[in-house]
Amino acid sequence: MMSEGKINPAVMITHVGGLDAVVETTKNLPDIPGGKKLIYTNISMPLTSLYKLNEKGKEDPFYAGLHEIVEKHDYLWSIEAERYLLENAGKI
């Protein structure tokens, strides 16, 4: 269905995080609202809701930049957001 363009899997992703977020995310998965939690194993980042990037962006320009991209794409994860994340997030 994805290859036929019938569904867009990006709408399922509600949170992103790094390898250091895996343990807590896994332990608390039933209590974390939303859909899919996307983990990047080569970065360090707490699990963060796409809708909370703006809040974190008030204190950290990395999150402000990520918020601008996600907001531009109607709060959907995108290849642009992924590229920004991989180029700018702290590495493990």
PDB file of N, CA, C and O in Angstrom:
ATOM      1  N   MET A   1       0.824  -1.198   0.000  1.00  0.00           N
ATOM      2  CA  MET A   1       0.000   0.000   0.000  1.00  0.00           C
ATOM      3  C   MET A   1       0.867   1.260   0.000  1.00  0.00           C
ATOM      4  O   MET A   1       0.514   2.263  -0.621  1.00  0.00           O
ATOM      5  N   MET A   2       2.000   1.203   0.698  1.00  0.00           N
ATOM      6  CA  MET A   2       2.898   2.358   0.690  1.00  0.00           C
ATOM      7  C   MET A   2       3.439   2.589  -0.716  1.00  0.00           C
ATOM      8  O   MET A   2       3.442   3.719  -1.203  1.00  0.00           O
ATOM      9  N   SER A   3       3.894   1.530  -1.366  1.00  0.00           N
ATOM     10  CA  SER A   3       4.482   1.683  -2.695  1.00  0.00           C
ATOM     11  C   SER A   3       3.450   2.135  -3.729  1.00  0.00           C
ATOM     12  O   SER A   3       3.804   2.719  -4.753  1.00  0.00           O
ATOM     13  N   GLU A   4       2.183   1.864  -3.456  1.00  0.00           N
ATOM     14  CA  GLU A   4       1.119   2.301  -4.357  1.00  0.00           C
ATOM     15  C   GLU A   4       0.617   3.704  -4.023  1.00  0.00           C
ATOM     16  O   GLU A   4      -0.255   4.237  -4.709  1.00  0.00           O
ATOM     17  N   GLY A   5       1.171   4.298  -2.965  1.00  0.00           N
ATOM     18  CA  GLY A   5       0.777   5.644  -2.572  1.00  0.00           C
ATOM     19  C   GLY A   5      -0.577   5.721  -1.878  1.00  0.00           C
ATOM     20  O   GLY A   5      -1.181   6.790  -1.798  1.00  0.00           O
ATOM     21  N   LYS A   6      -1.049   4.583  -1.377  1.00  0.00           N
ATOM     22  CA  LYS A   6      -2.363   4.546  -0.723  1.00  0.00           C
ATOM     23  C   LYS A   6      -2.290   4.968   0.738  1.00  0.00           C
ATOM     24  O   LYS A   6      -3.269   5.470   1.290  1.00  0.00           O
ATOM     25  N   ILE A   7      -1.138   4.768   1.366  1.00  0.00           N
ATOM     26  CA  ILE A   7      -0.956   5.209   2.751  1.00  0.00           C
ATOM     27  C   ILE A   7       0.377   5.931   2.869  1.00  0.00           C
ATOM     28  O   ILE A   7       1.310   5.674   2.109  1.00  0.00           O
ATOM     29  N   ASN A   8       0.449   6.834   3.833  1.00  0.00           N
ATOM     30  CA  ASN A   8       1.670   7.573   4.108  1.00  0.00           C
ATOM     31  C   ASN A   8       2.137   7.181   5.509  1.00  0.00           C
ATOM     32  O   ASN A   8       1.528   7.605   6.491  1.00  0.00           O
ATOM     33  N   PRO A   9       3.195   6.387   5.625  1.00  0.00           N
ATOM     34  CA  PRO A   9       3.632   5.936   6.951  1.00  0.00           C
ATOM     35  C   PRO A   9       4.125   7.058   7.848  1.00  0.00           C
ATOM     36  O   PRO A   9       4.226   6.868   9.060  1.00  0.00           O
ATOM     37  N   ALA A  10       4.435   8.219   7.289  1.00  0.00           N
ATOM     38  CA  ALA A  10       4.919   9.339   8.101  1.00  0.00           C
ATOM     39  C   ALA A  10       3.877   9.788   9.123  1.00  0.00           C
ATOM     40  O   ALA A  10       4.237  10.323  10.171  1.00  0.00           O
ATOM     41  N   VAL A  11       2.603   9.579   8.837  1.00  0.00           N
ATOM     42  CA  VAL A  11       1.575  10.021   9.785  1.00  0.00           C
ATOM     43  C   VAL A  11       1.591   9.199  11.064  1.00  0.00           C
ATOM     44  O   VAL A  11       1.034   9.620  12.078  1.00  0.00           O
ATOM     45  N   MET A  12       2.219   8.036  11.028  1.00  0.00           N
ATOM     46  CA  MET A  12       2.265   7.185  12.216  1.00  0.00           C
ATOM     47  C   MET A  12       3.345   7.606  13.200  1.00  0.00           C
ATOM     48  O   MET A  12       3.247   7.289  14.385  1.00  0.00           O
ATOM     49  N   ILE A  13       4.372   8.312  12.741  1.00  0.00           N
ATOM     50  CA  ILE A  13       5.496   8.685  13.606  1.00  0.00           C
ATOM     51  C   ILE A  13       5.116   9.904  14.433  1.00  0.00           C
ATOM     52  O   ILE A  13       4.794  10.962  13.892  1.00  0.00           O
ATOM     53  N   THR A  14       5.157   9.741  15.752  1.00  0.00           N
ATOM     54  CA  THR A  14       4.803  10.840  16.654  1.00  0.00           C
ATOM     55  C   THR A  14       5.967  11.295  17.523  1.00  0.00           C
ATOM     56  O   THR A  14       5.931  12.391  18.080  1.00  0.00           O
ATOM     57  N   HIS A  15       7.005  10.460  17.645  1.00  0.00           N
ATOM     58  CA  HIS A  15       8.145  10.763  18.501  1.00  0.00           C
ATOM     59  C   HIS A  15       9.430  10.317  17.815  1.00  0.00           C
ATOM     60  O   HIS A  15       9.436   9.362  17.039  1.00  0.00           O
ATOM     61  N   VAL A  16      10.518  11.022  18.112  1.00  0.00           N
ATOM     62  CA  VAL A  16      11.850  10.600  17.663  1.00  0.00           C
ATOM     63  C   VAL A  16      12.800  10.668  18.852  1.00  0.00           C
ATOM     64  O   VAL A  16      12.608  11.445  19.787  1.00  0.00           O
ATOM     65  N   GLY A  17      13.821   9.837  18.786  1.00  0.00           N
ATOM     66  CA  GLY A  17      14.810   9.829  19.850  1.00  0.00           C
ATOM     67  C   GLY A  17      16.057   9.104  19.412  1.00  0.00           C
ATOM     68  O   GLY A  17      16.130   8.562  18.309  1.00  0.00           O
ATOM     69  N   GLY A  18      17.041   9.102  20.296  1.00  0.00           N
ATOM     70  CA  GLY A  18      18.302   8.440  20.027  1.00  0.00           C
ATOM     71  C   GLY A  18      18.428   7.142  20.799  1.00  0.00           C
ATOM     72  O   GLY A  18      17.529   6.742  21.540  1.00  0.00           O
ATOM     73  N   LEU A  19      19.559   6.501  20.608  1.00  0.00           N
ATOM     74  CA  LEU A  19      19.807   5.211  21.239  1.00  0.00           C
ATOM     75  C   LEU A  19      19.677   5.280  22.761  1.00  0.00           C
ATOM     76  O   LEU A  19      19.220   4.329  23.395  1.00  0.00           O
ATOM     77  N   ASP A  20      20.079   6.403  23.335  1.00  0.00           N
ATOM     78  CA  ASP A  20      20.007   6.542  24.792  1.00  0.00           C
ATOM     79  C   ASP A  20      18.571   6.665  25.311  1.00  0.00           C
ATOM     80  O   ASP A  20      18.366   6.695  26.524  1.00  0.00           O
ATOM     81  N   ALA A  21      17.587   6.736  24.437  1.00  0.00           N
ATOM     82  CA  ALA A  21      16.179   6.806  24.848  1.00  0.00           C
ATOM     83  C   ALA A  21      15.483   5.448  24.807  1.00  0.00           C
ATOM     84  O   ALA A  21      14.332   5.328  25.229  1.00  0.00           O
ATOM     85  N   VAL A  22      16.168   4.435  24.307  1.00  0.00           N
ATOM     86  CA  VAL A  22      15.525   3.137  24.069  1.00  0.00           C
ATOM     87  C   VAL A  22      15.020   2.473  25.343  1.00  0.00           C
ATOM     88  O   VAL A  22      13.879   2.014  25.384  1.00  0.00           O
ATOM     89  N   VAL A  23      15.839   2.414  26.371  1.00  0.00           N
ATOM     90  CA  VAL A  23      15.460   1.686  27.582  1.00  0.00           C
ATOM     91  C   VAL A  23      14.215   2.304  28.222  1.00  0.00           C
ATOM     92  O   VAL A  23      13.239   1.604  28.488  1.00  0.00           O
ATOM     93  N   GLU A  24      14.251   3.608  28.466  1.00  0.00           N
ATOM     94  CA  GLU A  24      13.097   4.260  29.098  1.00  0.00           C
ATOM     95  C   GLU A  24      11.854   4.210  28.207  1.00  0.00           C
ATOM     96  O   GLU A  24      10.739   4.031  28.696  1.00  0.00           O
ATOM     97  N   THR A  25      12.056   4.368  26.913  1.00  0.00           N
ATOM     98  CA  THR A  25      10.928   4.299  25.984  1.00  0.00           C
ATOM     99  C   THR A  25      10.293   2.920  26.033  1.00  0.00           C
ATOM    100  O   THR A  25       9.070   2.802  26.099  1.00  0.00           O
ATOM    101  N   THR A  26      11.107   1.883  26.001  1.00  0.00           N
ATOM    102  CA  THR A  26      10.597   0.514  26.022  1.00  0.00           C
ATOM    103  C   THR A  26       9.871   0.221  27.334  1.00  0.00           C
ATOM    104  O   THR A  26       8.793  -0.373  27.335  1.00  0.00           O
ATOM    105  N   LYS A  27      10.465   0.638  28.439  1.00  0.00           N
ATOM    106  CA  LYS A  27       9.847   0.389  29.748  1.00  0.00           C
ATOM    107  C   LYS A  27       8.526   1.127  29.902  1.00  0.00           C
ATOM    108  O   LYS A  27       7.624   0.634  30.580  1.00  0.00           O
ATOM    109  N   ASN A  28       8.392   2.289  29.294  1.00  0.00           N
ATOM    110  CA  ASN A  28       7.207   3.121  29.490  1.00  0.00           C
ATOM    111  C   ASN A  28       6.289   3.202  28.270  1.00  0.00           C
ATOM    112  O   ASN A  28       5.394   4.046  28.223  1.00  0.00           O
ATOM    113  N   LEU A  29       6.503   2.341  27.298  1.00  0.00           N
ATOM    114  CA  LEU A  29       5.750   2.416  26.046  1.00  0.00           C
ATOM    115  C   LEU A  29       4.230   2.488  26.242  1.00  0.00           C
ATOM    116  O   LEU A  29       3.579   3.288  25.570  1.00  0.00           O
ATOM    117  N   PRO A  30       3.649   1.692  27.126  1.00  0.00           N
ATOM    118  CA  PRO A  30       2.182   1.786  27.280  1.00  0.00           C
ATOM    119  C   PRO A  30       1.706   3.157  27.786  1.00  0.00           C
ATOM    120  O   PRO A  30       0.550   3.527  27.584  1.00  0.00           O
ATOM    121  N   ASP A  31       2.594   3.901  28.439  1.00  0.00           N
ATOM    122  CA  ASP A  31       2.216   5.190  29.015  1.00  0.00           C
ATOM    123  C   ASP A  31       2.550   6.380  28.113  1.00  0.00           C
ATOM    124  O   ASP A  31       2.217   7.518  28.446  1.00  0.00           O
ATOM    125  N   ILE A  32       3.195   6.131  26.989  1.00  0.00           N
ATOM    126  CA  ILE A  32       3.569   7.216  26.083  1.00  0.00           C
ATOM    127  C   ILE A  32       2.508   7.304  24.993  1.00  0.00           C
ATOM    128  O   ILE A  32       2.341   6.368  24.212  1.00  0.00           O
ATOM    129  N   PRO A  33       1.792   8.421  24.937  1.00  0.00           N
ATOM    130  CA  PRO A  33       0.726   8.536  23.931  1.00  0.00           C
ATOM    131  C   PRO A  33       1.291   8.660  22.521  1.00  0.00           C
ATOM    132  O   PRO A  33       2.481   8.910  22.324  1.00  0.00           O
ATOM    133  N   GLY A  34       0.422   8.483  21.572  1.00  0.00           N
ATOM    134  CA  GLY A  34       0.804   8.675  20.183  1.00  0.00           C
ATOM    135  C   GLY A  34       1.047   7.368  19.465  1.00  0.00           C
ATOM    136  O   GLY A  34       0.674   6.292  19.932  1.00  0.00           O
ATOM    137  N   GLY A  35       1.682   7.492  18.319  1.00  0.00           N
ATOM    138  CA  GLY A  35       1.919   6.344  17.452  1.00  0.00           C
ATOM    139  C   GLY A  35       3.322   5.806  17.580  1.00  0.00           C
ATOM    140  O   GLY A  35       3.785   5.501  18.679  1.00  0.00           O
ATOM    141  N   LYS A  36       3.995   5.690  16.454  1.00  0.00           N
ATOM    142  CA  LYS A  36       5.318   5.073  16.393  1.00  0.00           C
ATOM    143  C   LYS A  36       6.395   5.978  16.975  1.00  0.00           C
ATOM    144  O   LYS A  36       6.381   7.198  16.808  1.00  0.00           O
ATOM    145  N   LYS A  37       7.320   5.335  17.659  1.00  0.00           N
ATOM    146  CA  LYS A  37       8.473   6.016  18.222  1.00  0.00           C
ATOM    147  C   LYS A  37       9.679   5.633  17.360  1.00  0.00           C
ATOM    148  O   LYS A  37      10.078   4.469  17.339  1.00  0.00           O
ATOM    149  N   LEU A  38      10.253   6.590  16.661  1.00  0.00           N
ATOM    150  CA  LEU A  38      11.352   6.348  15.742  1.00  0.00           C
ATOM    151  C   LEU A  38      12.671   6.594  16.467  1.00  0.00           C
ATOM    152  O   LEU A  38      12.926   7.695  16.956  1.00  0.00           O
ATOM    153  N   ILE A  39      13.508   5.555  16.533  1.00  0.00           N
ATOM    154  CA  ILE A  39      14.781   5.637  17.243  1.00  0.00           C
ATOM    155  C   ILE A  39      15.927   5.600  16.246  1.00  0.00           C
ATOM    156  O   ILE A  39      15.981   4.734  15.373  1.00  0.00           O
ATOM    157  N   TYR A  40      16.831   6.540  16.385  1.00  0.00           N
ATOM    158  CA  TYR A  40      18.048   6.586  15.574  1.00  0.00           C
ATOM    159  C   TYR A  40      19.196   6.099  16.453  1.00  0.00           C
ATOM    160  O   TYR A  40      19.538   6.730  17.453  1.00  0.00           O
ATOM    161  N   THR A  41      19.776   4.983  16.072  1.00  0.00           N
ATOM    162  CA  THR A  41      20.767   4.327  16.926  1.00  0.00           C
ATOM    163  C   THR A  41      22.135   4.996  16.927  1.00  0.00           C
ATOM    164  O   THR A  41      22.993   4.627  17.729  1.00  0.00           O
ATOM    165  N   ASN A  42      22.359   5.961  16.058  1.00  0.00           N
ATOM    166  CA  ASN A  42      23.670   6.600  16.002  1.00  0.00           C
ATOM    167  C   ASN A  42      23.675   8.008  16.600  1.00  0.00           C
ATOM    168  O   ASN A  42      24.662   8.733  16.475  1.00  0.00           O
ATOM    169  N   ILE A  43      22.576   8.395  17.246  1.00  0.00           N
ATOM    170  CA  ILE A  43      22.534   9.720  17.859  1.00  0.00           C
ATOM    171  C   ILE A  43      22.154   9.623  19.330  1.00  0.00           C
ATOM    172  O   ILE A  43      21.654   8.599  19.797  1.00  0.00           O
ATOM    173  N   SER A  44      22.402  10.717  20.050  1.00  0.00           N
ATOM    174  CA  SER A  44      21.995  10.857  21.440  1.00  0.00           C
ATOM    175  C   SER A  44      20.894  11.906  21.494  1.00  0.00           C
ATOM    176  O   SER A  44      21.108  13.072  21.161  1.00  0.00           O
ATOM    177  N   MET A  45      19.708  11.470  21.920  1.00  0.00           N
ATOM    178  CA  MET A  45      18.564  12.392  21.990  1.00  0.00           C
ATOM    179  C   MET A  45      17.467  11.752  22.825  1.00  0.00           C
ATOM    180  O   MET A  45      17.139  10.584  22.615  1.00  0.00           O
ATOM    181  N   PRO A  46      16.896  12.489  23.763  1.00  0.00           N
ATOM    182  CA  PRO A  46      15.771  11.933  24.497  1.00  0.00           C
ATOM    183  C   PRO A  46      14.577  11.753  23.561  1.00  0.00           C
ATOM    184  O   PRO A  46      14.460  12.455  22.556  1.00  0.00           O
ATOM    185  N   LEU A  47      13.709  10.829  23.886  1.00  0.00           N
ATOM    186  CA  LEU A  47      12.496  10.646  23.094  1.00  0.00           C
ATOM    187  C   LEU A  47      11.695  11.944  23.161  1.00  0.00           C
ATOM    188  O   LEU A  47      11.413  12.454  24.246  1.00  0.00           O
ATOM    189  N   THR A  48      11.337  12.468  22.005  1.00  0.00           N
ATOM    190  CA  THR A  48      10.680  13.763  21.933  1.00  0.00           C
ATOM    191  C   THR A  48       9.502  13.710  20.978  1.00  0.00           C
ATOM    192  O   THR A  48       9.621  13.242  19.845  1.00  0.00           O
ATOM    193  N   SER A  49       8.371  14.192  21.447  1.00  0.00           N
ATOM    194  CA  SER A  49       7.190  14.294  20.600  1.00  0.00           C
ATOM    195  C   SER A  49       7.431  15.348  19.527  1.00  0.00           C
ATOM    196  O   SER A  49       8.026  16.391  19.799  1.00  0.00           O
ATOM    197  N   LEU A  50       6.975  15.078  18.319  1.00  0.00           N
ATOM    198  CA  LEU A  50       7.103  16.069  17.247  1.00  0.00           C
ATOM    199  C   LEU A  50       6.375  17.359  17.615  1.00  0.00           C
ATOM    200  O   LEU A  50       6.733  18.435  17.134  1.00  0.00           O
ATOM    201  N   TYR A  51       5.360  17.255  18.462  1.00  0.00           N
ATOM    202  CA  TYR A  51       4.589  18.430  18.876  1.00  0.00           C
ATOM    203  C   TYR A  51       5.241  19.190  20.029  1.00  0.00           C
ATOM    204  O   TYR A  51       4.765  20.263  20.399  1.00  0.00           O
ATOM    205  N   LYS A  52       6.315  18.659  20.602  1.00  0.00           N
ATOM    206  CA  LYS A  52       6.996  19.336  21.716  1.00  0.00           C
ATOM    207  C   LYS A  52       8.350  19.920  21.311  1.00  0.00           C
ATOM    208  O   LYS A  52       9.078  20.451  22.149  1.00  0.00           O
ATOM    209  N   LEU A  53       8.678  19.820  20.039  1.00  0.00           N
ATOM    210  CA  LEU A  53       9.958  20.356  19.582  1.00  0.00           C
ATOM    211  C   LEU A  53      10.041  21.858  19.804  1.00  0.00           C
ATOM    212  O   LEU A  53      11.109  22.380  20.126  1.00  0.00           O
ATOM    213  N   ASN A  54       8.930  22.551  19.636  1.00  0.00           N
ATOM    214  CA  ASN A  54       8.925  24.008  19.817  1.00  0.00           C
ATOM    215  C   ASN A  54       9.281  24.382  21.253  1.00  0.00           C
ATOM    216  O   ASN A  54      10.042  25.322  21.482  1.00  0.00           O
ATOM    217  N   GLU A  55       8.732  23.648  22.217  1.00  0.00           N
ATOM    218  CA  GLU A  55       9.048  23.918  23.628  1.00  0.00           C
ATOM    219  C   GLU A  55      10.545  23.755  23.881  1.00  0.00           C
ATOM    220  O   GLU A  55      11.173  24.615  24.498  1.00  0.00           O
ATOM    221  N   LYS A  56      11.108  22.655  23.405  1.00  0.00           N
ATOM    222  CA  LYS A  56      12.538  22.411  23.597  1.00  0.00           C
ATOM    223  C   LYS A  56      13.373  23.414  22.809  1.00  0.00           C
ATOM    224  O   LYS A  56      14.498  23.732  23.196  1.00  0.00           O
ATOM    225  N   GLY A  57      12.827  23.908  21.711  1.00  0.00           N
ATOM    226  CA  GLY A  57      13.527  24.874  20.880  1.00  0.00           C
ATOM    227  C   GLY A  57      13.726  26.217  21.546  1.00  0.00           C
ATOM    228  O   GLY A  57      14.578  26.996  21.119  1.00  0.00           O
ATOM    229  N   LYS A  58      12.958  26.508  22.582  1.00  0.00           N
ATOM    230  CA  LYS A  58      13.135  27.756  23.320  1.00  0.00           C
ATOM    231  C   LYS A  58      14.454  27.774  24.077  1.00  0.00           C
ATOM    232  O   LYS A  58      14.990  28.839  24.382  1.00  0.00           O
ATOM    233  N   GLU A  59      14.973  26.596  24.376  1.00  0.00           N
ATOM    234  CA  GLU A  59      16.223  26.469  25.121  1.00  0.00           C
ATOM    235  C   GLU A  59      17.380  25.958  24.274  1.00  0.00           C
ATOM    236  O   GLU A  59      18.542  26.140  24.637  1.00  0.00           O
ATOM    237  N   ASP A  60      17.070  25.318  23.140  1.00  0.00           N
ATOM    238  CA  ASP A  60      18.114  24.660  22.352  1.00  0.00           C
ATOM    239  C   ASP A  60      17.870  24.900  20.863  1.00  0.00           C
ATOM    240  O   ASP A  60      16.836  24.486  20.340  1.00  0.00           O
ATOM    241  N   PRO A  61      18.794  25.555  20.177  1.00  0.00           N
ATOM    242  CA  PRO A  61      18.594  25.856  18.752  1.00  0.00           C
ATOM    243  C   PRO A  61      18.460  24.615  17.866  1.00  0.00           C
ATOM    244  O   PRO A  61      17.837  24.684  16.806  1.00  0.00           O
ATOM    245  N   PHE A  62      19.031  23.488  18.281  1.00  0.00           N
ATOM    246  CA  PHE A  62      18.865  22.252  17.522  1.00  0.00           C
ATOM    247  C   PHE A  62      17.382  21.904  17.389  1.00  0.00           C
ATOM    248  O   PHE A  62      16.896  21.607  16.298  1.00  0.00           O
ATOM    249  N   TYR A  63      16.676  21.946  18.515  1.00  0.00           N
ATOM    250  CA  TYR A  63      15.246  21.617  18.497  1.00  0.00           C
ATOM    251  C   TYR A  63      14.437  22.690  17.770  1.00  0.00           C
ATOM    252  O   TYR A  63      13.429  22.377  17.136  1.00  0.00           O
ATOM    253  N   ALA A  64      14.860  23.933  17.853  1.00  0.00           N
ATOM    254  CA  ALA A  64      14.166  25.009  17.135  1.00  0.00           C
ATOM    255  C   ALA A  64      14.244  24.765  15.628  1.00  0.00           C
ATOM    256  O   ALA A  64      13.250  24.923  14.920  1.00  0.00           O
ATOM    257  N   GLY A  65      15.412  24.384  15.144  1.00  0.00           N
ATOM    258  CA  GLY A  65      15.570  24.094  13.727  1.00  0.00           C
ATOM    259  C   GLY A  65      14.759  22.886  13.291  1.00  0.00           C
ATOM    260  O   GLY A  65      14.151  22.887  12.221  1.00  0.00           O
ATOM    261  N   LEU A  66      14.753  21.852  14.130  1.00  0.00           N
ATOM    262  CA  LEU A  66      13.977  20.655  13.821  1.00  0.00           C
ATOM    263  C   LEU A  66      12.483  20.971  13.825  1.00  0.00           C
ATOM    264  O   LEU A  66      11.731  20.465  12.992  1.00  0.00           O
ATOM    265  N   HIS A  67      12.064  21.812  14.767  1.00  0.00           N
ATOM    266  CA  HIS A  67      10.660  22.218  14.826  1.00  0.00           C
ATOM    267  C   HIS A  67      10.233  22.938  13.546  1.00  0.00           C
ATOM    268  O   HIS A  67       9.158  22.667  13.011  1.00  0.00           O
ATOM    269  N   GLU A  68      11.064  23.846  13.057  1.00  0.00           N
ATOM    270  CA  GLU A  68      10.731  24.580  11.828  1.00  0.00           C
ATOM    271  C   GLU A  68      10.474  23.623  10.669  1.00  0.00           C
ATOM    272  O   GLU A  68       9.536  23.815   9.895  1.00  0.00           O
ATOM    273  N   ILE A  69      11.296  22.609  10.554  1.00  0.00           N
ATOM    274  CA  ILE A  69      11.144  21.642   9.468  1.00  0.00           C
ATOM    275  C   ILE A  69       9.877  20.816   9.643  1.00  0.00           C
ATOM    276  O   ILE A  69       9.105  20.649   8.699  1.00  0.00           O
ATOM    277  N   VAL A  70       9.662  20.298  10.850  1.00  0.00           N
ATOM    278  CA  VAL A  70       8.489  19.458  11.102  1.00  0.00           C
ATOM    279  C   VAL A  70       7.203  20.263  10.929  1.00  0.00           C
ATOM    280  O   VAL A  70       6.227  19.769  10.366  1.00  0.00           O
ATOM    281  N   GLU A  71       7.207  21.487  11.407  1.00  0.00           N
ATOM    282  CA  GLU A  71       6.024  22.353  11.268  1.00  0.00           C
ATOM    283  C   GLU A  71       5.722  22.609   9.784  1.00  0.00           C
ATOM    284  O   GLU A  71       4.563  22.598   9.368  1.00  0.00           O
ATOM    285  N   LYS A  72       6.769  22.837   9.002  1.00  0.00           N
ATOM    286  CA  LYS A  72       6.606  23.094   7.568  1.00  0.00           C
ATOM    287  C   LYS A  72       5.948  21.905   6.860  1.00  0.00           C
ATOM    288  O   LYS A  72       5.275  22.077   5.843  1.00  0.00           O
ATOM    289  N   HIS A  73       6.146  20.704   7.402  1.00  0.00           N
ATOM    290  CA  HIS A  73       5.588  19.488   6.810  1.00  0.00           C
ATOM    291  C   HIS A  73       4.339  19.020   7.568  1.00  0.00           C
ATOM    292  O   HIS A  73       4.046  17.825   7.620  1.00  0.00           O
ATOM    293  N   ASP A  74       3.609  19.977   8.153  1.00  0.00           N
ATOM    294  CA  ASP A  74       2.360  19.670   8.878  1.00  0.00           C
ATOM    295  C   ASP A  74       2.557  18.663  10.011  1.00  0.00           C
ATOM    296  O   ASP A  74       1.706  17.804  10.245  1.00  0.00           O
ATOM    297  N   TYR A  75       3.674  18.778  10.701  1.00  0.00           N
ATOM    298  CA  TYR A  75       4.030  17.932  11.840  1.00  0.00           C
ATOM    299  C   TYR A  75       4.180  16.460  11.471  1.00  0.00           C
ATOM    300  O   TYR A  75       3.937  15.573  12.289  1.00  0.00           O
ATOM    301  N   LEU A  76       4.584  16.217  10.229  1.00  0.00           N
ATOM    302  CA  LEU A  76       4.911  14.864   9.786  1.00  0.00           C
ATOM    303  C   LEU A  76       6.422  14.744   9.667  1.00  0.00           C
ATOM    304  O   LEU A  76       7.101  15.691   9.269  1.00  0.00           O
ATOM    305  N   TRP A  77       6.939  13.584  10.010  1.00  0.00           N
ATOM    306  CA  TRP A  77       8.354  13.322   9.854  1.00  0.00           C
ATOM    307  C   TRP A  77       8.651  13.263   8.370  1.00  0.00           C
ATOM    308  O   TRP A  77       7.840  12.768   7.587  1.00  0.00           O
ATOM    309  N   SER A  78       9.815  13.767   7.979  1.00  0.00           N
ATOM    310  CA  SER A  78      10.141  13.866   6.559  1.00  0.00           C
ATOM    311  C   SER A  78      11.622  13.576   6.343  1.00  0.00           C
ATOM    312  O   SER A  78      12.403  13.521   7.292  1.00  0.00           O
ATOM    313  N   ILE A  79      11.987  13.394   5.098  1.00  0.00           N
ATOM    314  CA  ILE A  79      13.395  13.187   4.758  1.00  0.00           C
ATOM    315  C   ILE A  79      14.212  14.430   5.126  1.00  0.00           C
ATOM    316  O   ILE A  79      15.373  14.317   5.518  1.00  0.00           O
ATOM    317  N   GLU A  80      13.613  15.596   5.000  1.00  0.00           N
ATOM    318  CA  GLU A  80      14.306  16.832   5.391  1.00  0.00           C
ATOM    319  C   GLU A  80      14.582  16.843   6.888  1.00  0.00           C
ATOM    320  O   GLU A  80      15.673  17.223   7.314  1.00  0.00           O
ATOM    321  N   ALA A  81      13.608  16.431   7.689  1.00  0.00           N
ATOM    322  CA  ALA A  81      13.791  16.372   9.139  1.00  0.00           C
ATOM    323  C   ALA A  81      14.859  15.343   9.498  1.00  0.00           C
ATOM    324  O   ALA A  81      15.699  15.585  10.365  1.00  0.00           O
ATOM    325  N   GLU A  82      14.819  14.201   8.830  1.00  0.00           N
ATOM    326  CA  GLU A  82      15.801  13.162   9.109  1.00  0.00           C
ATOM    327  C   GLU A  82      17.217  13.639   8.769  1.00  0.00           C
ATOM    328  O   GLU A  82      18.150  13.411   9.538  1.00  0.00           O
ATOM    329  N   ARG A  83      17.373  14.284   7.646  1.00  0.00           N
ATOM    330  CA  ARG A  83      18.701  14.797   7.261  1.00  0.00           C
ATOM    331  C   ARG A  83      19.211  15.804   8.287  1.00  0.00           C
ATOM    332  O   ARG A  83      20.373  15.758   8.693  1.00  0.00           O
ATOM    333  N   TYR A  84      18.329  16.714   8.701  1.00  0.00           N
ATOM    334  CA  TYR A  84      18.710  17.711   9.709  1.00  0.00           C
ATOM    335  C   TYR A  84      19.128  17.010  10.998  1.00  0.00           C
ATOM    336  O   TYR A  84      20.156  17.344  11.587  1.00  0.00           O
ATOM    337  N   LEU A  85      18.338  16.050  11.429  1.00  0.00           N
ATOM    338  CA  LEU A  85      18.626  15.323  12.655  1.00  0.00           C
ATOM    339  C   LEU A  85      19.987  14.633  12.569  1.00  0.00           C
ATOM    340  O   LEU A  85      20.812  14.760  13.473  1.00  0.00           O
ATOM    341  N   LEU A  86      20.210  13.915  11.494  1.00  0.00           N
ATOM    342  CA  LEU A  86      21.459  13.165  11.355  1.00  0.00           C
ATOM    343  C   LEU A  86      22.681  14.082  11.239  1.00  0.00           C
ATOM    344  O   LEU A  86      23.775  13.702  11.654  1.00  0.00           O
ATOM    345  N   GLU A  87      22.510  15.259  10.692  1.00  0.00           N
ATOM    346  CA  GLU A  87      23.634  16.190  10.551  1.00  0.00           C
ATOM    347  C   GLU A  87      23.895  17.003  11.818  1.00  0.00           C
ATOM    348  O   GLU A  87      25.015  17.472  12.023  1.00  0.00           O
ATOM    349  N   ASN A  88      22.891  17.178  12.664  1.00  0.00           N
ATOM    350  CA  ASN A  88      23.016  18.125  13.774  1.00  0.00           C
ATOM    351  C   ASN A  88      22.874  17.548  15.181  1.00  0.00           C
ATOM    352  O   ASN A  88      23.255  18.201  16.152  1.00  0.00           O
ATOM    353  N   ALA A  89      22.341  16.354  15.307  1.00  0.00           N
ATOM    354  CA  ALA A  89      22.161  15.772  16.647  1.00  0.00           C
ATOM    355  C   ALA A  89      23.495  15.296  17.197  1.00  0.00           C
ATOM    356  O   ALA A  89      24.438  15.027  16.454  1.00  0.00           O
ATOM    357  N   GLY A  90      23.546  15.201  18.520  1.00  0.00           N
ATOM    358  CA  GLY A  90      24.743  14.664  19.157  1.00  0.00           C
ATOM    359  C   GLY A  90      24.940  13.216  18.765  1.00  0.00           C
ATOM    360  O   GLY A  90      23.978  12.450  18.696  1.00  0.00           O
ATOM    361  N   LYS A  91      26.161  12.842  18.512  1.00  0.00           N
ATOM    362  CA  LYS A  91      26.480  11.465  18.100  1.00  0.00           C
ATOM    363  C   LYS A  91      26.729  10.583  19.308  1.00  0.00           C
ATOM    364  O   LYS A  91      27.157  11.055  20.361  1.00  0.00           O
ATOM    365  N   ILE A  92      26.459   9.315  19.145  1.00  0.00           N
ATOM    366  CA  ILE A  92      26.739   8.307  20.195  1.00  0.00           C
ATOM    367  C   ILE A  92      28.168   7.837  19.982  1.00  0.00           C
ATOM    368  O   ILE A  92      28.656   6.989  20.729  1.00  0.00           O
TER     369      ILE A  92
END
